[in-house]
Amino acid sequence: MARERGLVHRLARRVPGSQEAYRRLKIRRALAQKVVRIDHPTLDVRIRVTNAATARLRVESVAKEPWTVAWLERSVRPGDVVWDVGANVGVYALLAARLLGEDGTVVAVEPGYANFAALCDNVVLNELDERVVPLPLVLGEAARLATLDYSDLRAGSALHLLDGSGAQAAYRQPVLVHTVDQVVESFGVDPPTLLKLDVDGGETSVLAGALDVLARPELRSVLVEIETELTADVVSALAAAQLFLVEEVHERDGEPLPGVWYGVFERR
């Protein structure tokens, strides 16, 4: 069945004008099925689909970010501690857990209340509650009280803004900000050996609060979604921790990514 779906998808992509119609069909099917298997050819990860945002953005997560999946597939080793900061509904955290098998831990950090609830539902659905640790945290440069401005209240949505103007926010939620170092030192969460960071413009703040964790030699590799204007700050912050840029992704299917790029950083 997976091979059939892949063939249909490839054929649809080759027929002019058919891609959007095919995508709408997949969204309708996902909404009708409620629980769907994501588009990985071998790993069995299923997610609950309760709205169009989840169906549109998360069901085809491998096609959406093939570089993220490739990084996980080549980097995850038995016994790893994989942190997924900005886990959303948990697709990549669940893929990491499947790759770990019976030996290792995934720490899935997601502050959005609807996303976090969906993340927990998906952990239970995939019977990975002994492997995935969901944490409803906002991570930043210092412990403080802040406001999380939601772009959309539905599970699966993204682009929420910490300390925004609130002018266009669907909801302004008071949140407690913690640092990565605090979470490890004060709360006893295992530090990462692999770190995925996707926080929609908050990457420099998260890195500023992770100086001790970034310097740990067991942290081998970091994948970051980087806002273009933050490029120099992110690259220099990771270089200071002896994590150097080894791979860049600037486009998807030949089209430039809008205002962001993805970097893989590794310890030398």
C-alpha positions in Angstrom: 0.0 0.0 0.0 2.8 2.4 0.8 4.4 1.8 -2.6 1.0 2.4 -4.3 0.6 5.7 -2.5 4.1 6.7 -3.5 3.4 5.9 -7.1 0.2 7.9 -7.2 2.0 10.8 -5.5 4.8 10.8 -8.1 2.4 10.6 -11.0 0.3 13.4 -9.6 3.3 15.6 -9.3 4.2 15.1 -13.0 0.7 16.1 -14.4 0.5 19.9 -14.8 -2.2 21.4 -12.6 -2.8 18.2 -10.7 -0.7 18.8 -7.6 -3.1 21.1 -5.8 -6.1 18.9 -6.6 -4.3 15.8 -5.3 -3.3 17.7 -2.2 -6.9 18.7 -1.5 -8.0 15.1 -2.0 -5.4 13.9 0.6 -6.6 16.5 3.1 -10.2 15.4 2.7 -9.2 11.8 3.1 -7.1 12.5 6.2 -10.0 14.4 7.8 -12.3 11.6 7.1 -10.0 8.9 8.4 -9.2 10.8 11.6 -6.0 8.7 12.1 -3.5 8.5 9.2 -0.1 7.1 8.6 2.5 9.7 7.6 4.4 9.5 4.4 7.5 7.6 5.5 8.1 4.6 3.3 9.1 2.2 6.1 8.6 3.7 9.6 5.1 3.3 11.0 4.1 6.7 12.5 0.4 7.6 12.8 -1.2 10.9 13.8 -4.6 12.0 14.7 -6.1 14.5 12.3 -8.7 16.8 13.7 -8.5 19.8 11.5 -7.3 21.0 8.1 -4.2 22.6 9.5 -2.9 19.2 10.8 -3.8 17.5 7.5 -2.3 20.2 5.4 1.0 20.6 7.2 1.7 17.4 9.1 0.5 14.3 7.2 3.1 14.8 4.4 5.9 15.6 6.9 8.6 13.6 5.0 7.8 15.5 1.7 7.7 18.8 3.6 11.1 18.4 5.3 13.0 15.5 3.6 16.3 17.0 5.0 15.0 16.6 8.5 14.1 13.0 8.0 17.4 12.3 6.3 19.3 13.9 9.2 17.5 11.8 11.7 18.0 8.6 9.6 21.8 9.1 9.4 22.4 10.6 12.8 20.3 8.6 15.4 22.2 5.9 17.2 21.0 3.5 19.9 21.1 5.1 23.3 20.8 8.7 21.9 18.8 11.5 23.6 17.1 13.4 20.8 15.7 16.8 21.7 13.0 18.1 19.3 12.4 21.8 20.3 9.3 23.0 18.6 7.9 19.5 18.2 4.4 20.7 17.1 2.2 17.6 17.0 5.2 15.3 17.2 5.8 13.8 13.8 9.6 14.1 13.8 9.9 13.2 17.5 7.9 10.0 16.7 10.1 9.2 13.7 13.2 9.7 16.0 11.7 7.3 18.5 11.0 4.7 15.9 14.7 5.0 14.7 15.9 4.6 18.3 14.0 1.3 18.8 14.2 0.1 22.4 17.3 2.1 23.4 17.1 5.9 23.8 14.9 8.9 24.6 13.2 11.7 22.7 12.5 14.9 24.5 9.7 16.7 22.6 9.3 20.4 23.6 6.2 22.1 22.5 4.6 25.1 24.3 1.4 25.6 22.2 -1.5 24.2 24.2 -3.4 22.5 21.2 -0.2 21.2 19.7 0.9 19.8 23.1 -2.4 18.0 23.6 -2.1 16.5 20.1 1.6 15.6 20.7 0.6 13.6 23.8 -2.3 12.0 21.9 0.1 10.9 19.2 2.6 9.5 21.6 -0.1 7.4 23.2 -1.5 6.4 19.7 1.9 5.1 18.6 2.5 3.4 22.0 5.8 5.4 22.5 5.1 6.8 26.0 8.1 5.0 27.4 10.4 6.5 24.7 9.1 10.1 24.2 9.0 12.7 27.0 6.7 15.6 26.0 7.4 18.9 27.8 5.0 21.9 27.5 7.9 24.5 27.7 8.8 27.8 26.2 12.6 27.9 26.0 14.6 31.2 25.9 17.6 33.1 27.0 16.5 33.5 30.6 13.8 32.4 33.1 11.0 34.9 33.0 7.3 35.5 32.5 6.4 36.2 28.9 3.4 36.1 26.5 2.9 33.6 23.6 0.9 35.1 20.8 -0.9 32.5 18.8 -1.2 32.7 15.0 -3.9 30.0 15.1 -5.5 28.0 17.8 -5.8 24.7 15.9 -3.5 21.8 16.5 -0.8 21.6 13.9 -0.5 25.3 13.4 2.8 27.2 13.8 4.4 30.6 13.6 3.4 31.6 17.2 5.3 34.6 18.5 6.9 35.1 21.9 6.3 38.6 23.2 4.7 39.9 20.0 2.6 43.0 19.6 -0.6 41.1 20.1 -2.3 43.0 17.3 -3.1 40.0 15.2 -2.9 37.3 17.8 -5.7 34.8 18.1 -4.9 34.4 21.8 -2.2 35.9 24.1 -1.1 33.2 26.6 1.0 34.1 29.6 3.9 31.6 29.7 6.9 30.8 31.9 10.1 30.8 30.0 12.9 28.4 31.0 16.4 28.0 29.6 17.7 24.7 28.1 20.5 24.7 30.8 17.9 25.2 33.5 15.8 22.3 32.3 18.9 20.0 32.4 20.5 21.2 35.6 17.4 22.0 37.8 14.9 19.5 36.4 17.2 16.6 35.7 16.2 16.1 32.0 18.8 14.2 30.1 20.9 16.5 27.9 20.8 16.0 24.1 23.2 14.0 21.9 21.1 15.3 19.0 19.2 18.6 18.9 16.5 19.7 16.4 15.5 23.3 16.8 12.5 24.8 15.0 11.1 27.8 16.9 10.0 30.3 14.2 12.5 33.1 15.0 13.3 32.3 18.6 16.5 30.3 17.7 19.0 32.9 19.0 17.2 33.1 22.3 17.1 29.4 22.8 20.8 29.0 22.0 21.7 31.9 24.4 20.1 29.9 27.2 21.8 26.7 26.2 25.5 27.6 26.5 26.4 24.7 28.9 24.4 22.1 27.0 25.8 23.2 23.6 29.4 22.8 25.0 28.8 19.2 26.2 31.0 16.9 24.0 28.2 14.3 23.8 26.1 16.7 21.7 27.2 15.6 18.2 24.8 17.3 15.8 22.3 20.1 15.6 19.6 20.8 13.0 18.2 24.4 13.0 15.6 26.1 11.0 17.1 29.6 10.8 15.4 32.9 10.0 17.5 34.5 7.2 18.2 37.7 9.2 19.4 35.6 12.1 22.0 33.7 10.1 25.1 35.3 11.4 24.0 35.1 15.1 23.0 31.4 14.9 26.1 30.3 13.0 28.5 32.2 15.4 26.6 30.9 18.5 27.0 27.3 17.4 30.6 27.9 16.3 31.5 29.2 19.7 30.3 25.8 21.1 32.5 24.0 18.5 29.5 23.0 16.3 30.2 23.9 12.7 28.0 24.2 9.6 28.3 21.1 7.4 25.1 21.2 5.4 22.7 23.9 4.2 19.1 23.6 2.7 17.7 26.6 1.0 15.0 25.2 -1.2 12.2 22.5 -1.5 11.5 20.9 -4.9 13.5 23.6 -6.6 11.7 26.5 -4.9 13.4 28.8 -2.4 12.2 28.4 1.2 10.4 31.6 2.3 12.6 33.6 4.6 14.3 30.6 6.2 16.9 28.0 5.6 18.0 24.9 7.5 21.5 24.2 8.7 23.2 21.0 10.1 26.0 21.7 12.5 28.4 19.0 13.8 31.1 18.9 16.4 34.7 18.6 15.1 
